[in-house]
Amino acid sequence: MKLIRENKKLFLIIGVFIAYITFLGTPTYYSDSFYKNYLNKTNKQLQDFGSDLKGMAQSFSNDNNIKKEYINTMYDCLGSLIYTQKADALFQATLEMCKNDYIANKNNTYYNESWLRKEFSPWNGSYRPLEKIIQKYTKEAKSYEHLNTNSTMNFTDKRPHMLISIDFRAANIGGYMLNRTMEAKVDAKTKEMYDLK
């Protein structure tokens, strides 16, 4: 008891840490009707719900007797089609397209743009992994200002990727603020960044 009283703070911190790790390890369960909340939203609107897309794929698959092994492919299909199909098409039609691909056993390769977009900041729209590199190599890191981020998908290249460019301002060695741009390609399947310029 004396050990616990003397180290009360330490035991409290350890307890909180264990609870947090346990929470992170608990899989999220989605009801079979979860996806129905989004049926009447457009593909464009669904782009704002990317964090829920995995749950939609899971619940739709369960509700439509789609094999568990296909859930990740369903997620990739949805994450691709909400960006590549008509923006004003209803999500219900997008779900049916993915289901029809499953039924037809098409074995398509989908490039999940929604998954790639998880790395974009919800506050300023910057691509966080590239922004970290920029900040690391900026002479005056505190002077860094994000201006704009642009991205485009390229499926025709031998290595399908998202091309990302960040416009920013930062001070040079002399302290003068300069506008610059840095771009990189992000592999559509692995998120590996390459061809930084």
C-alpha positions in Angstrom: 0.0 0.0 0.0 2.8 2.3 0.8 4.3 1.8 -2.7 1.0 2.7 -4.3 0.5 5.8 -2.1 4.0 7.1 -2.8 3.7 6.5 -6.6 0.0 7.4 -7.0 0.7 9.6 -10.0 2.8 7.0 -11.7 0.1 4.3 -11.3 -2.5 6.7 -12.5 -0.5 7.5 -15.7 0.1 3.8 -16.3 -3.6 3.0 -15.8 -4.6 5.7 -18.3 -2.0 4.5 -20.8 -3.2 0.9 -20.6 -6.8 2.0 -21.0 -5.8 4.1 -24.1 -3.9 1.1 -25.7 -6.9 -1.1 -25.0 -9.2 1.4 -26.7 -7.0 1.6 -29.7 -6.9 -2.2 -30.1 -10.7 -2.5 -30.0 -12.1 -3.0 -33.5 -14.9 -0.7 -34.5 -18.2 -2.5 -35.1 -20.7 -1.0 -37.6 -24.3 -2.1 -37.7 -25.6 -3.7 -40.9 -27.7 -0.7 -41.5 -24.9 1.9 -40.9 -24.5 2.6 -44.7 -28.2 3.4 -45.1 -27.6 6.8 -43.4 -25.7 7.9 -46.5 -27.7 6.4 -49.4 -29.3 9.7 -50.4 -26.0 11.7 -50.3 -24.2 12.5 -53.5 -20.7 11.2 -54.3 -19.4 14.8 -53.7 -21.0 14.9 -50.3 -19.5 11.4 -49.5 -16.0 12.8 -50.0 -16.5 14.6 -46.7 -17.2 11.3 -44.9 -14.0 9.5 -45.9 -13.4 8.4 -42.3 -16.8 6.6 -42.3 -16.3 4.9 -45.7 -14.6 1.8 -44.3 -17.7 1.3 -42.0 -20.0 1.8 -44.9 -18.2 -0.8 -46.9 -18.3 -3.2 -43.9 -22.0 -2.7 -43.1 -23.1 -2.8 -46.8 -21.1 -6.0 -47.3 -22.7 -7.7 -44.2 -26.2 -6.6 -45.2 -25.8 -7.9 -48.8 -24.0 -11.2 -48.0 -20.7 -10.1 -49.6 -17.8 -12.2 -48.4 -15.7 -10.8 -45.6 -12.6 -11.2 -47.8 -14.0 -8.7 -50.2 -14.7 -5.9 -47.7 -11.3 -4.2 -48.3 -11.9 -4.3 -52.1 -15.4 -2.9 -51.5 -13.8 -0.1 -49.5 -11.3 0.6 -52.3 -14.1 0.5 -54.8 -16.2 3.1 -52.9 -13.1 5.2 -52.2 -12.3 5.3 -55.9 -15.8 5.8 -57.3 -16.9 8.7 -55.1 -14.1 10.7 -56.8 -14.2 9.2 -60.4 -18.0 8.9 -61.0 -20.5 11.8 -61.4 -20.3 14.1 -58.4 -24.1 14.5 -58.2 -24.8 10.8 -58.5 -26.3 9.3 -55.4 -24.2 7.1 -53.2 -26.8 4.4 -53.5 -25.9 4.0 -57.2 -22.2 3.9 -56.3 -22.8 1.1 -53.8 -24.7 -0.9 -56.5 -21.8 -0.4 -59.0 -19.4 -1.9 -56.5 -21.8 -4.7 -55.6 -22.3 -5.5 -59.3 -18.5 -5.7 -59.8 -18.4 -8.2 -56.9 -21.2 -10.3 -58.4 -19.6 -10.3 -61.8 -16.3 -11.3 -60.2 -14.5 -8.6 -62.1 -11.4 -8.5 -59.8 -10.8 -4.9 -60.7 -8.0 -2.9 -59.1 -9.3 0.2 -57.4 -7.2 3.1 -56.3 -8.8 4.4 -53.2 -8.5 8.2 -53.3 -10.4 8.5 -50.1 -7.7 6.5 -48.3 -5.0 8.7 -49.8 -6.9 11.8 -48.7 -6.7 10.8 -45.0 -3.3 12.4 -45.0 -4.6 15.9 -45.9 -5.1 18.4 -43.1 -8.8 19.2 -42.4 -7.7 22.7 -41.3 -5.7 24.0 -44.2 -5.9 21.3 -46.8 -2.1 20.6 -46.8 -0.7 17.1 -47.4 0.9 16.5 -44.0 3.7 14.1 -44.9 5.0 16.4 -47.6 4.5 19.5 -45.4 6.7 17.8 -42.7 9.5 17.3 -45.2 9.2 21.0 -46.3 9.4 22.2 -42.7 12.3 19.9 -41.9 14.4 21.4 -44.7 13.3 25.0 -44.4 16.2 27.1 -43.0 13.9 29.1 -40.7 11.2 26.5 -39.8 9.2 29.0 -37.8 8.8 31.2 -40.8 6.9 28.5 -42.8 3.4 29.5 -44.1 1.2 27.1 -46.0 -0.4 28.9 -49.0 -2.1 26.2 -51.1 -2.2 22.5 -51.9 -3.2 21.0 -55.2 -3.6 17.3 -56.0 -4.5 15.2 -59.1 -4.8 11.5 -59.6 -2.8 9.9 -62.4 -3.9 6.3 -63.4 -2.2 6.3 -66.8 1.4 6.2 -65.5 3.1 2.9 -65.0 2.9 3.6 -61.3 -0.6 5.0 -60.5 -0.1 7.9 -58.1 -1.5 11.2 -56.7 0.6 14.2 -57.7 0.6 16.7 -54.9 2.1 20.2 -54.9 2.3 22.6 -51.9 2.7 26.4 -52.4 4.3 28.0 -49.3 6.2 31.0 -48.0 9.4 30.7 -45.9 12.4 32.8 -45.0 15.7 32.2 -46.7 19.1 32.4 -44.9 19.0 36.2 -45.2 15.5 36.3 -43.6 13.7 37.3 -46.8 10.3 35.7 -47.2 10.0 33.8 -50.5 7.2 32.0 -52.2 8.1 28.4 -53.3 6.4 25.2 -54.5 7.3 21.6 -53.7 5.7 18.6 -55.3 5.8 14.9 -54.9 4.1 11.8 -56.3 2.4 9.5 -53.8 2.0 5.8 -54.8 -1.8 5.1 -55.0 -1.4 1.7 -53.3 1.3 2.2 -50.7 1.3 6.0 -50.0 5.1 6.0 -50.7 6.3 9.5 -51.7 8.8 9.7 -54.6 10.0 12.2 -57.2 10.1 15.1 -54.8 11.0 18.4 -56.6 
